[in-house]
Amino acid sequence: MTFECYSSLNAEKFYRALGFVRIREIDIELKPSLMLRGVLMRRNIYEDLVS
């Protein structure tokens, strides 16, 4: 089981400290004419569930 999050570039370090890994850079659409560069991040939570 995994969690995914769309992180801003500034928050990437925060999510990495929580165990998320960078998958790829993405564009996050805030509204039709406003895009924010971000990072798709993923964390495997299976280990947390069975521990």
N, C-alpha and C positions, 0 to 999 in steps of 0.2 A: 504494500500500500504506500502511496506517495502523496505528498502535498506539493502543489505548484503555486508559485506566487509570481506576480509581475512587479518587479522592484524598480524603483527609480535608480539611476546611476549612483546617486548620493547614498541610497540606503543599502546598496549591495553589500558593503562591509558588515552592516548590522545583521542581515539575513545569513551571511556566511558564518558569523559567530554563532548563529542558532543551528548550524548544521546543514544549511542549504548549499547547493552547488550550482554554479553558473552553467546554464545550458547554451544560451545564445543571446545576442542582443536583439531587441525587438523595438517596434514603434508602438506606443500605447496611445490610442485615440481618446482624448479627453472630451472632444466634441468634433463635429465634422471638419472644422478648419483648424484644429489645434492638436498637434501630435507631440508626444513626449518620448524622448529616447529612453529606453529602459532595458531591463535584463530579465529573461525568463529564468527562474530558479526552481530547483526541485530538491525535495528532501524525502528520503526513504524513512518512513516511520514504523515499518514492520519490526525493526529491532527494539524500538521503544515499547511496542505492544507485547512482545514475548519476554521481555526482561522482567 
